[in-house]
Amino acid sequence: MKINLPKELFVGYFSLTKDTAIISAIESKDKGKGNFSRLLDNLFKIRNRIEVPTPSAQMQDILLNKGFHFEEVWFGEGFNCFGKVLVKEN
């Protein structure tokens, strides 16, 4: 399921599966205000796992500071290869 983000805070979207939120195409409109950190906190309230396959440099710093780690996962449906993503489970 693809979820659009609040237009006043972000450009882009994320996807939800049964247990996972996948953040693959978002950008904060007001960087440095904590919006991305709050988004992560709120996603952990509704999902046990967050995956971020394509973080910006600033997002990667935030994710690593919040305890995310790199994990190799299978990209199917057109990609058919493994790739590294930043992941954290609650």
C-alpha positions as CSV (number, residue, x, y, z in Angstrom):
1,M,0.0,0.0,0.0
2,K,1.4,3.4,-1.0
3,I,0.8,6.2,1.4
4,N,1.1,9.9,0.5
5,L,2.8,12.1,3.1
6,P,1.5,15.5,4.4
7,K,2.2,17.9,1.6
8,E,3.2,20.7,4.0
9,L,6.1,18.5,5.4
10,F,7.3,16.1,2.7
11,V,7.5,15.5,-1.0
12,G,7.0,11.8,-1.9
13,Y,5.5,8.7,-0.4
14,F,6.2,5.5,1.5
15,S,4.8,2.0,1.3
16,L,3.4,-0.3,3.9
17,T,3.4,-4.1,3.9
18,K,2.0,-6.3,6.7
19,D,4.9,-5.6,9.1
20,T,7.2,-3.2,7.3
21,A,7.2,0.5,6.3
22,I,9.4,1.1,3.3
23,I,10.7,4.7,2.9
24,S,12.0,4.9,-0.6
25,A,11.1,8.3,-2.1
26,I,10.7,11.1,0.3
27,E,12.2,14.5,1.0
28,S,11.5,16.9,3.8
29,K,10.4,20.4,2.7
30,D,11.8,21.9,5.9
31,K,15.1,20.2,6.7
32,G,16.5,20.3,10.2
33,K,13.1,20.6,12.0
34,G,12.8,16.9,13.1
35,N,10.1,16.0,10.7
36,F,11.9,12.9,9.4
37,S,12.7,11.7,13.0
38,R,9.0,12.2,14.0
39,L,7.9,10.2,10.9
40,L,10.1,7.3,11.9
41,D,8.8,7.4,15.5
42,N,5.2,7.4,14.2
43,L,5.9,4.6,11.7
44,F,7.2,2.4,14.5
45,K,3.8,2.8,16.3
46,I,2.1,1.1,13.4
47,R,4.8,-1.3,12.0
48,N,7.6,-3.4,13.5
49,R,10.2,-2.8,10.8
50,I,11.3,0.1,8.7
51,E,13.5,-0.3,5.6
52,V,15.1,2.7,3.8
53,P,16.7,1.6,0.5
54,T,17.7,5.0,-0.9
55,P,18.4,7.5,1.9
56,S,19.9,10.9,1.3
57,A,23.2,11.6,3.1
58,Q,21.3,13.5,5.8
59,M,18.7,10.8,6.2
60,Q,21.4,8.2,6.4
61,D,23.1,10.1,9.3
62,I,19.7,10.3,11.1
63,L,19.0,6.6,10.6
64,L,22.4,5.5,11.8
65,N,22.0,7.7,14.9
66,K,18.6,6.1,15.6
67,G,20.1,2.6,15.5
68,F,19.4,1.5,11.9
69,H,21.9,-0.9,10.3
70,F,22.7,-2.0,6.8
71,E,21.1,-5.3,5.8
72,E,21.2,-7.2,2.5
73,V,17.7,-7.8,1.2
74,W,16.2,-9.3,-2.0
75,F,14.8,-6.8,-4.5
76,G,12.3,-8.8,-6.6
77,E,9.7,-7.6,-9.2
78,G,11.9,-6.3,-12.0
79,F,15.2,-6.0,-10.1
80,N,15.9,-9.6,-9.2
81,C,19.0,-8.9,-7.2
82,F,20.2,-8.3,-3.6
83,G,20.8,-4.8,-2.3
84,K,21.8,-3.1,1.0
85,V,19.2,-1.1,2.8
86,L,19.1,0.6,6.2
87,V,16.8,-1.4,8.5
88,K,15.6,-1.3,12.1
89,E,13.1,-3.5,13.9
90,N,11.2,-2.6,17.0
